[in-house]
Every structure is written in C-alpha cells, then in structure tokens.
Amino acid sequence: MKALFLLTTLFMMNTFSSEKVKVFICTDPKSQIYHYVEDCKNLEKCSYEIKKLDKYLAVDDQKRECKLCKDKNPSLEKKKE
C-alpha cells in the first residue's frame, strides 16, 4: 500500500510539474537510455526512429540518463546560474 501511495505521489509530482523537460529516445526496443540533446553521439548510433517526449515518461519506462548528455541537462544548467 505504501508503494502504491509513493508511486502515485511521484507520478502526480511529475505530471503537475511546471517544468516539463523534453528528452530524446531511440525507439529500438533494446534501447535503455534517454538523451537531453538530439545530436548526442550515442543517439547517432540509433537506426530506429528518434522520439521526443517528456522526461518523466522516459523515466517511467525505466530508461536511464545518457552519461554524455548529463552535462547538458537543462534543469542542471538553471541551478548553476
């Protein structure tokens, strides 16, 4: 029950967040990474369609952050200023 409450809370926080970060994913079923920039070197290897979507959807789909794109994360750039 606590897990369900936690998941619901996290979903609500992501859904109603005023800041919607967009990321890019390769639609290859084996792909497990999301990217902050469309011209990422790792994303260039994708031979499937590249899709732009909200970050929380990629995270919900259990994709992890690209290590090359991590420095270009828009939310991190705002915190540095």
N, C-alpha and C positions, 0 to 999 in steps of 0.2 A: 504494500500500500504506500509506503514511504517513497519507494522508487517511482511509482506512478505519479505521485504528487511532485517529485523532483523533476521528472521528465516534462510534466505539464507546465510547471513553472518555467523551466528553461525554454520550452517552446514558446510560451507567451512572451518572455523577455525578448527573444529573437524576433518574433513576429511583430511586436509593437515597438521595436526599437526605432528611434527617429533616424538612425543612421543605417542605411542599407548598403553594405559593402558588396560589390559585384566581383565575382571571380570567374575564371575560365576553367572548363574541364574538357578532357578528351572523352568522347562517348564510347571509347573502347571499353568493353565490359571488364577488362583486366586492369584498367587504369584506377589508381587509388589516390591520386594527388589532385589538388586544386591549385590554380595559379592566379596571382594578382595581376599579371601583365600578359597580354595576348601574344607578345613577341618573345616570351620566355624560351630560352634554349631548350629546356626539357619538353616544352609543349610543341616545339617544332618537329619533334620526333613522331607526333601523333599522325597516324594515317587514316583516322576516323574523323568525324565531324567534331569541331570545337564549338562548345556551347557556353554562353554567358548566362550566369544565374546568381541569385543571392547566395552569399557565403553560408548562411545557416542551412540552406538546402544541401550544399556540398558536405557540410559537417554532419548533418542528419543522415546522409548517405555513407557515412563513415570514411570520407576521404580526408587525407591529411594535407597539411600545408607544404608547398614546394619550398625546399631549402634555398633555392636560388632566388625565388621571388620574395622570400621573407623580409628582406631589407626594403622592398618596395611596397610593403603593406600600407595602404592609405591610412588606416587607423593609427599605426605606429608613427607615421610622419606627423600627424596632428599633435600627438603627445610630445614630440621632440621640440616643437615650436615654442 
